[in-house]
Amino acid sequence: MSRRGWALFLAMSLIWGVPYLLIKVAVEDLPPVVVVFGRCVLGAALLLPWTVARGGLRTALRHWRPLLAFTALEMTGPWLLLAYAEQTLSSSLTGLLVAAVPFVAALAGWLAGEEERLTRVRLLGMGLGVAGIGLLLGLDVEGLAPLPLLAVALVVVGYATAPLIVSRALPDVPGVAASAVALTVTSLVYAPFAVPRLDAAARAPADALLAVLVLGLVCTALALALFFALIREVGPQRALVITFLNPAVAVLLGVLLLDEPLTLGLAVGLPVVVLGCVLATRRGPARRTPAEPGGVDAAVP
């Protein structure tokens, strides 16, 4: 990998490990719908003009039906569910649970005929991932609430299945263009619920507002642009490896900055889940050659 590739890889490993911390800080004082709305508006404000200037908007809108499905599965649903879940769950636990996305995506892709054959190694990885999450929840069962856990499970399903829509129905849509439209649509969906609360949100503590600002500008707009640069530099499969480091960053930040406990479940579950994800997404013999996706190839936290 080139120096540019390593720089992009390290930047994305850090940037997409940070949102769980920022969401946790923001939802302490802001309603989840306001957090999602602010994030999307800021991201769209940067990416939409870029998309229009590059002529990508028309291409994206020609595929509006699958693009709406992608938007619902990748942003509109998951981001609100994450914000809701983090009102109860710690940022480190949430980040680690979302690490289940790669092996769920591998299974979903195989079932849909979009992925390589499930080898023994990949099946072992999926088993380790499930075992790691079982260890995590079993050892940290005190204080866990079923609805937030269900919300994160739905996030994982959305993140794991959205790329299938991209590969099947949006192969000609540039990733940044798809993201810009998805951010704009999500902003419009939540505007009627968030705008009436903005007056109260303006009186929120500075750290909550700063968290939303960084979440929108850095962890959404900048991160999406860097991610697609990383894909061009190293390819989509190697770019997905950042998913293995994101939960470690989320756990570390939660423990160091939010005084979240480094529980036995986190200490044992983290390495098992990460190892499972690495094995579950290992390249294997292809069943058939899918169309090369032009859009999002990994979950956006």
C-alpha positions in Angstrom: 0.0 0.0 0.0 1.3 3.5 -0.9 2.0 6.2 1.7 -1.2 7.9 0.5 -3.1 4.7 1.0 -1.8 4.2 4.5 -2.6 7.8 5.4 -6.2 7.4 4.2 -6.5 4.1 5.9 -5.4 5.4 9.3 -7.5 8.5 8.9 -10.7 6.4 8.2 -9.9 3.9 11.0 -9.9 6.8 13.4 -12.7 9.0 12.0 -15.3 6.2 11.8 -14.4 5.1 15.3 -15.3 8.5 16.7 -19.0 8.9 15.9 -20.1 6.6 18.8 -18.4 9.0 21.2 -19.9 12.1 19.6 -23.4 10.6 19.4 -23.2 9.6 23.1 -22.2 13.2 24.1 -24.9 14.8 21.9 -27.9 12.7 23.0 -27.2 13.6 26.6 -28.7 17.0 25.9 -30.3 16.8 22.5 -33.2 14.6 21.2 -32.0 11.9 18.8 -33.9 13.3 15.9 -32.2 16.7 16.3 -28.8 15.0 16.3 -29.5 13.1 13.1 -31.0 16.1 11.4 -28.0 18.3 12.3 -25.6 15.7 11.1 -27.4 15.2 7.8 -27.8 18.9 7.1 -24.2 19.7 7.7 -23.1 16.7 5.6 -25.5 17.6 2.7 -24.4 21.2 2.8 -20.9 20.1 1.9 -21.4 17.1 -0.4 -24.5 18.2 -2.4 -22.8 21.3 -4.0 -19.8 19.1 -4.8 -22.0 16.5 -6.4 -23.8 19.2 -8.5 -20.5 20.7 -9.6 -19.2 17.3 -10.8 -22.5 16.5 -12.6 -23.3 13.5 -10.5 -26.8 14.5 -9.3 -28.5 13.7 -12.6 -27.0 10.2 -12.7 -28.1 9.6 -9.1 -31.6 10.8 -9.6 -32.1 8.5 -12.6 -32.0 5.6 -10.1 -34.2 7.2 -7.4 -36.1 4.1 -6.3 -33.1 2.0 -5.3 -31.4 5.1 -4.0 -34.3 5.7 -1.6 -34.1 2.1 -0.4 -30.3 2.6 0.1 -31.0 5.8 2.0 -33.5 4.1 4.4 -31.1 1.2 5.1 -27.9 3.1 5.4 -28.8 6.5 7.0 -32.4 7.4 7.7 -33.1 4.3 9.8 -29.7 3.4 11.3 -28.7 6.9 12.4 -31.8 7.5 14.4 -31.7 4.0 15.9 -28.1 4.5 17.0 -28.9 7.8 18.6 -31.8 6.2 20.4 -29.7 3.2 21.6 -26.9 5.4 22.9 -29.3 7.1 25.3 -29.0 3.9 27.2 -25.9 1.9 26.0 -22.3 3.1 26.3 -20.6 4.3 23.2 -18.0 1.6 23.5 -20.6 -1.2 23.7 -22.5 0.3 20.7 -19.4 0.5 18.6 -18.4 -3.1 19.3 -21.9 -4.4 18.5 -21.9 -2.6 15.2 -18.7 -4.4 14.4 -20.9 -7.4 13.6 -21.7 -5.7 10.3 -18.9 -7.3 8.2 -19.9 -10.9 8.9 -23.6 -10.2 8.6 -22.8 -8.5 5.3 -20.9 -11.6 4.2 -23.8 -13.9 5.0 -26.3 -11.5 3.4 -24.2 -11.2 0.3 -23.8 -15.0 0.0 -27.6 -15.5 0.3 -28.2 -12.9 -2.4 -25.6 -14.4 -4.7 -23.4 -11.3 -4.5 -20.5 -12.8 -2.5 -17.8 -15.5 -2.8 -18.4 -19.0 -1.7 -18.6 -19.4 2.1 -15.4 -21.3 2.9 -14.7 -23.0 6.2 -12.6 -20.1 7.2 -15.4 -17.6 6.6 -17.9 -19.8 8.4 -15.4 -20.0 11.3 -15.2 -16.2 11.3 -19.0 -15.9 11.5 -19.1 -18.3 14.3 -16.4 -16.4 16.2 -18.3 -13.2 15.6 -21.5 -14.6 17.1 -19.6 -16.1 20.0 -17.8 -12.8 20.7 -21.1 -10.9 20.8 -22.5 -13.7 23.0 -19.6 -13.3 25.4 -19.9 -9.6 25.3 -23.6 -9.6 26.2 -23.3 -12.5 28.6 -20.5 -11.0 30.6 -22.0 -7.5 30.6 -25.6 -8.4 31.0 -26.2 -6.1 34.0 -28.0 -3.0 32.9 -28.7 -4.0 29.3 -32.0 -3.0 27.9 -33.7 -5.1 25.2 -35.0 -2.3 23.1 -31.7 -0.5 22.6 -30.1 -3.8 21.8 -32.8 -4.5 19.2 -32.2 -1.0 17.8 -28.5 -1.8 17.3 -29.4 -5.2 15.8 -31.6 -3.4 13.2 -28.7 -1.0 12.5 -26.5 -3.9 11.8 -29.0 -5.4 9.4 -29.4 -2.1 7.6 -25.6 -1.5 7.3 -25.1 -5.1 6.1 -27.8 -5.1 3.4 -27.5 -1.5 2.0 -24.4 -2.3 -0.1 -26.4 -5.1 -1.9 -28.7 -2.4 -3.3 -25.7 -0.5 -4.4 -24.0 -3.4 -6.2 -27.3 -4.6 -7.9 -29.1 -1.3 -8.7 -26.6 1.6 -8.3 -23.4 0.4 -10.0 -23.2 3.6 -12.1 -23.9 6.1 -9.3 -20.7 7.7 -7.8 -20.5 7.0 -4.1 -20.3 10.7 -3.0 -23.4 11.5 -5.2 -25.3 8.6 -3.6 -24.3 9.9 -0.1 -25.2 13.5 -0.9 -28.7 12.6 -2.1 -29.1 10.2 0.9 -28.1 12.9 3.4 -30.5 15.4 1.7 -33.4 13.0 1.7 -32.8 12.1 5.4 -32.7 15.8 6.3 -36.0 16.4 4.7 -37.6 13.3 6.3 -36.6 14.5 9.8 -37.0 18.3 9.3 -40.7 18.3 10.4 -39.7 16.6 13.7 -36.4 18.4 14.3 -37.1 22.0 13.3 -39.7 22.7 16.0 -37.1 21.6 18.6 -34.2 23.7 17.3 -34.9 26.7 19.7 -34.5 24.4 22.7 -31.6 22.7 21.1 -29.8 26.1 20.6 -29.7 26.3 24.4 -28.0 23.0 24.8 -24.5 22.9 26.3 -21.6 23.8 24.0 -20.1 20.2 24.1 -23.4 18.8 22.7 -23.5 21.3 19.8 -19.8 20.8 19.1 -20.4 17.0 18.9 -23.1 17.5 16.3 -20.9 19.9 14.3 -17.9 17.5 14.3 -20.3 14.6 13.6 -21.7 16.3 10.5 -18.6 18.0 9.0 -15.9 15.5 9.9 -17.5 12.1 10.5 -20.0 12.4 7.7 -19.0 14.8 4.9 -15.2 14.6 5.2 -15.2 10.9 6.1 -17.3 9.9 3.0 -15.0 11.9 0.7 -11.9 10.3 2.2 -13.5 6.8 2.1 -14.1 6.9 -1.6 -10.6 8.3 -2.1 -9.4 5.2 -0.1 -11.5 2.9 -2.3 -9.8 4.4 -5.4 -6.4 4.0 -3.9 -6.6 0.5 -2.5 -9.8 -1.1 -3.8 -13.1 -1.7 -2.0 -12.2 -5.0 -0.3 -9.0 -3.7 1.3 -10.8 -0.5 2.2 -13.3 -2.5 4.3 -10.5 -3.5 6.7 -11.0 -0.2 8.5 -14.1 -1.8 10.0 -11.9 -4.0 12.1 -10.2 -1.0 13.8 -13.3 1.2 14.3 -14.6 -0.7 17.3 -11.2 -0.6 19.0 -11.2 3.2 18.6 -14.7 3.5 19.9 -13.9 1.4 23.0 -10.7 3.3 23.7 -12.4 6.7 23.4 -15.3 5.7 25.5 -13.0 4.5 28.3 -10.6 7.4 28.2 -12.9 10.4 27.5 -16.3 9.3 28.9 -15.1 7.3 31.8 -17.0 4.3 30.5 -15.8 1.1 32.3 -13.6 -1.4 30.5 -15.7 -4.3 31.4 -14.8 -8.0 31.2 -17.3 -8.3 28.3 -15.5 -5.6 26.3 -12.0 -7.0 27.1 -13.0 -10.5 26.0 -15.5 -9.8 23.3 -13.6 -7.1 21.4 -10.7 -9.3 20.1 -13.1 -12.3 19.4 -15.4 -10.1 17.4 -12.6 -8.4 15.5 -11.0 -11.8 14.7 -14.4 -13.1 13.5 -14.9 -10.1 11.2 -11.4 -10.5 9.7 -12.0 -14.2 8.9 -15.7 -13.7 7.8 -14.7 -11.1 5.2 -11.7 -13.0 3.9 -11.7 -13.3 0.1 -12.6 -16.7 -1.2 -13.5 -18.4 -4.5 -16.1 -16.4 -6.3 -19.4 -17.9 -7.2 -19.9 -15.3 -9.9 -18.5 -11.9 -10.7 -20.7 -9.1 -9.4 -20.9 -5.6 -10.8 -18.4 -3.3 -9.3 -20.3 -1.0 -7.0 -19.9 2.7 -7.5 -21.4 3.7 -4.2 -21.0 2.9 -0.5 -19.1 -0.3 0.3 -19.0 -0.1 4.1 -21.2 1.0 7.0 -21.3 4.6 7.9 -21.6 4.9 11.7 
